[in-house]
Amino acid sequence: MLQIANIRKNAADLASRLAIRGLDGSALIAQVLEMDEKNRARRTEMETLQSKGNQLTAQIGEMYKSGQREAGDALKITSAEIKEQLKSLEADVEEGDHAMTQLLLTIPNTPAIEVPKGKTPDENIEIFQWGSKPDLSAQSIPHWELTTKFDIIDFELGVKLTGAGFPVYKGKGAIFQRALIQFFLNEAGKAGYMEVQPPLLVNADSGYGTGQLPDKEGQMYHCGVDDLYLIPTAEVPITNLYRDVILNEAQLPIKNAGYTPCFRREAGSYGAHVRGLNRLHQFDKVEIVQIVKPESSYAVLEDMSNYVQGLLQKLGLHYRLLLLCGGDMGFTSAKTYDMEVWSGAQEKWLECSSVSNFETFQTNRLKCRYRNAEGKTELAHSLNGSALALPRIVAALLENNQTPKGIKVPDVLVPYTGFEWID
């Protein structure tokens, strides 16, 4: 959530940055400032009246002490009237503060100045590609046929148990899945991330803290009786570990990694482009999260991007790095890199990771602060990245590594799978 003090101070700059998302930033900022002016006027009126009431209370006490009871009684009537006015003003101030919070919750994060303008994925900027496309035979088949051929993932059985988008992993498919998770977690540990195993359900406060609520409420599975939400990503519980926390500067940067299943309703997702593992309602993912000092967050963003790319390189996957345009970024992000892997049999790019810097947008909601060397508290910056989401990685590995003999397991995974081939 944007900070009202920052909006007052940097209104023109924030308006221009919101325009990068394709929004009318000037109108949004003007709406906030207009409401803020009214709220501040009400608060000033309330504080003036409170001061007047306090002065009257002191005068009444002095009059009673000096024997001027009649004059004191007259002032008590005036004091009672002021108290009634204050009740009304206090209600108005509370209502105004609530309305301001609700308005700020609807405004997305302001993009970094280097983020390109645009509204659609076609306007994202490709920074570079790594590796080369696999040279597959004319007989190569997409992963949903490979999984049936080798009996490693059963989509129909998942439909029977739950519904579309909930596959069942079997035999070498389940082992392959587990191997990837262990590989990603071990690599995160080597890179200095402390592993966390968080809950899979969170309360509404956690959803608001990281910005999933109210922006993505319709995309989250909700347990109505207990008012809990199945997590769409481990980012939510891990980042919320630091909600309402004041950290010491020496604790930063904080680096956490966690594996969880993720649950997304993905309403309206139908058609061939979401076939097989391309889009699921339940999937596994290893997430990395950092809480850092503001001056280092953009260098950390580059480090996190390079780390995720290193995983793709170790798996031997051809990928490209994208800088997302303003309109294609998530609601909470100030700058996002996407990594997409090449799906050989489908002959298209599949997004497998997003790495984002949220600046103070999440930490302002979370009230996640740190105490600097001067003893003052300020908001930290938060970042997160997929490292990695499994479904599209699995799809690309199965398709790109298919041979007449079977599917070749990447060398880095063999110590985890115990086999070199899926056949």
N, C-alpha and C positions, 0 to 999 in steps of 0.2 A: 504494500500500500504506500502511495506517495505521502511524503511528510508535508503537512500544511505549512510549516515554517519555511520549507524549501520552495514551495509553490509561491509564497509571498515574495521571497527573495529573488527567485529565478523564473518568473512567470513566462517571459518571452522565450527563454531557452527551452523550457519544458514543453511549451506549446509547439515549437518547431520540431522537437524530437518526437512528440506524439504524431505529428504529421508524417513522419517516416513510416508509421503503421497505416497510413491512408486515412487517418482520422482528422476531424476538424479540431485540432489541438487548441486553437485560440478560443473557440466556443466552449470547450470543456473547461479550460483554465479560467475563463471569464465567469463561468457558472460557479466554480469553486470559490473564486474571490468575492463574488457578489454575496454568496451565502455566508462566507467568512466575515465579511463586513457587517452583515446583519447580526450574526452571532456575537461578534465582539461588541457591537453597540448595546445589545441586550445585556451582555455580561457587565459592561461598564455601568449601565443603568442599575443593575442589580447590586453591584459593589458600592455604588454611590449611596443607594438606599440603605444598604447594610451599615455603612459608615454613619449615616444620619441616625439610624435606629440605635446604634451603639452610643452615640453622643447623647441622645435623648435618655437612654437608660441611665447614663452617668448623671445627667442633670436631675432626673427624678430622684435618684438616691441622695443627691446633695440637698434637694428641696425638703425631702422628708427629714433629713438630719437637722436642717436649720429650722424645722417647724412650719414650713410652707406647704402644709398638707393639701390645701385646696388647689394650689397651683400644680402641685405634683400629680394630683388626681386628673387634672385637665390634660397634662402631658401624657399620662398613661393611656388616655383615649387615643391621642395622636399616635402613640407608640403601637397600640393594638392595630390601628389602621395600616401603619407601615408594615407590620408583620403579615397582614393579609395580602398587601401588595407584593411583599417578598415571596410569598408562597406561589403566587401567580407567575412572577418573574422567574423564579427558580424552575418551575415547570417548563416555561418557555425556553430557558437556557438549556435544560436537559433535552428537550425535544429538538432544539437546534443542533446540539452536539451529536445526537443520534442521527439526524438527517445528514449531517456532514460526513459521518462515518459511512453511512450507507452510500452516499454519493462517491466517496473516495474508493469504496470497494468495487465500484463499477468501472473505474479507470485503470487501464493496463499500465504496466511499467513503461517508462520512457526509454526508447532504444538508445544505445550508445551512438555517438555521432557518426561513426564509421559504418554503421549498419545501412545497407542500401535500401532506398525506398522501393516499395512494391507491395502488392496485395496477394499474389499467387505464387505457388512453388516455381512456376516458370521464370520468375524474376529473382530467384536465388542465384548467387554467384558461385560457380565452380572454381575452387582455388587450384586444385590439382588432382590427378589420378595417380594411384600407385599400383604397380604390377601390370599384368596384361590379362586380357580375357582368355578363359580356358579354350583350348582347341578340342571341341567335342565332336564326336562322330554324328552322322546323320541319324543314327538310331538312338541318340540320347533322348531321355524322357524326363518330364518334370518331377519334382520331388514327391508329389502326391501319388504318382504311379510307382516311383521307386520304393516308397514306404509300404505299399501293398505288395510289390514284388518280393521284397525281403522280409515282410511281415514284422516291421519294427514300429510303426505308428498306425493306429486304427482310428480313423475319423468316424466311421459309422458306429463303432462301439461306444464312442464318446457321445454321439447323438442319442443312443439308447439310454445311456446312464444319466445324461444331463441335458444336452442339446448341442446345436452346432457351435463350433468354436471351443470345444472342450475335449481335445484328443486324448487317447490312451496310448502311452508309450510302453512298448513291450520288448522283452529280450535285449538284444543288442541296441535297440533304440533307446530303452530306458538307461542302459549303461552308458551309452554315448552322451545322453543328456546329463547324467550325473558327472561324467568325466569333464564336460565343458564347465559345469558349475565349479567343480573342484579346481580346475585349471585357472579359471578367472579369479577365484578367491585367493589361491596361492600367489598368483601374480600381484594381486592387490596388496597382499601382506608384504611381499618383497619391495613394493613401492612405498611402504610406510603407512599404509592404511590399516587402522585397527578394525578388526571384524566385529560386527554387531549383528545379533539375531533379534530383530524387533518383532512386536506383535503384528498380526496380519489384519487386525481390525483396529480402527482408530475412532476417537470421538470427534464431534463437530469442531471443537476448538482446534484440533490438529489439522483438520481439513482447511479451516480458515487461515491457520498459521502459515501454511505453505502455498495458499492461493487456489487450491482445488475447489473450495467453497467460497463464494457462491458460483464461481465461473463454470465449473464442470460438474455440478451436482447431478445432472441428468446422465452423466457418463459413469457414475459410481454406483456399485451395488450397495443398497441400504438395508440394514437389519432394523426394521421399524420398531419392534418391541423394545429393544435395548438402545435404539437411536445410535447405532454404530455403523461405520462404513468399512467395507472391504477395501484394502489399499489398492490404488491403481499403480503404485510404485513404492519401493522402499524409501524413496526420497521423503515421503510424508512422515513416517514415524521416526526416521533417523534424524532429519532436520529438527523435528519437534522435541528431540532430546534436550535441545538448548532453548526451548521456550521459557520465558520469564527467568533467564539466567544471566548473571553478570560474571563474565569470564575475566581472568587476569590476562594481561597482554602476553605474559610468558607462556600461556597455554596455546597461543595461536602460532601456526595454523593447526586447526583440528582436522584430522583426516580419518574418515570412517568409510567402511565398505560393508555391504550386507547383501546376502542372497535372500530373496523371497519369491514365492509365487505372486503374480500381479493379476488383478481382476478389473476388467473394463467392459462396460456394457456395449460400447461401440455401436450405439443406436444408428440404424440406417446403413450399416455396412453390409452390402450384399453384392453379388456378381462375381465374375471370373477373377477380378483383380484381388479378391480376398480369399481365393481358393487355397485349400491346404493349410500351410503354416503362415501364409502371408498376413493374415490378421486373425487373432484369437481373442476369446473372452477371458481365458486363463492361460498365463504363460509364465515362464521362469526368467528371472533377470538378476544379475549382480549389479548393484548401484554403488557409485562412489559419491561421497559428499564432503565438501570442505567448508569450514568456517574460518575466515581470514580477515586480516586488517584491510581496510579499504584501499590503501595505496598499493597493495600487492595483488589485488584480485584479478586484474587483467593478465598479469604474468602467470598467475595460477591457472587461468582459463587456458592459456596456450599449453602449459604443462599437462593439464588434464586431457586436452585434445591429443597431444603427442602420445600420451600413455595409452589411450584407447586405440589410436592408430597402430601402436606397437603390438597390441593384441591381434589385430587383424593381419598384420604382417607376419607374426609368428604362426598364424593359421594358414598363411599363404593365400589369402583372399584378395582378389582384385577389388579395390574400393576407390571411391572418390570423396573428397572433402568439400563440403558446401558451407558458405556463409549465408545464413537465412536472411531474407529481406524482412522488413518491418512487419508486413502483414501476415507473414507465414510463421512468425515466432510465437511461442507460447505467451499467454497472458502475463505471466510473471517475469519473463526474461528481458534482460537488457541487451544481451548478445548471445547468439546460439550458433554453434557449429553442428552440422549433421554429417554423419558418415553413412554412406550407402555402399552396399556390396553388390557385385554383379552376379545376377542369377543366370547361369549359362544356358540352361534348358528353356527358361522363360524368356531369356534375352531382354532383361530389363533390370533396372536398379531397384534395390530393396533397402529402405532405411533400416539401420540396425542400431544406431546410437545418436543421441543428442547430448551435447555438452554445453551447459549454459551458465552464465554469470547473471545473478539476480540483483547484484549490488545490494542496496538496503531494502528492497521491496518486500522480501520475506521477513528479514530481521526486524523491520519496523512492526509488522503484524505480530511477530513472535516476541517482541521486546527482548531480543537477543543482543546484549551489549557486552562491551569489554572495558576494563579500566586501563587507561593509557598511563604512560610514564609520569604524567603530571597529576595523576589521581582522578582525572575526569572520565566520565563514562561516555561512550559513543557507540553507535550502531556498528556491528560487524557487517561484513559482506558474506553472502552464502552462494555456493556453486554446487552443481551436481552433474553427473553424467552416467549414461548407461555403459556398463563395462563388463559384460555386454548383455543385451536382450537376446535370448536364445532362439526363438522360432525362425527368424530370417537368416540367422547365422547357420542353423542346422539345414535350412532349405538350400542355401548356397553351397555349403560343404557337401551335401549329398549330390546335388546336381553337378557341381564343378569337378568332383572327384570320382564320378562314375566311369567305369571301364568295363570291358567285356568280362573281366574276372569278378567284378563286384565294385564296392565303393571303398576307395583307399582312405584310411584314417590318417589325418595329419600326424606327422612324427611327434609333435609336442604333446599329442593326446594319448599316444600309445601307452605310456607309463600309467595312465589313469584308466584306460579301457581294458588293458591286458590283451588286446587283439589289434591286428593291423588292417583287417579287412572286415567289412560288413558284406557277407555273401550267403 
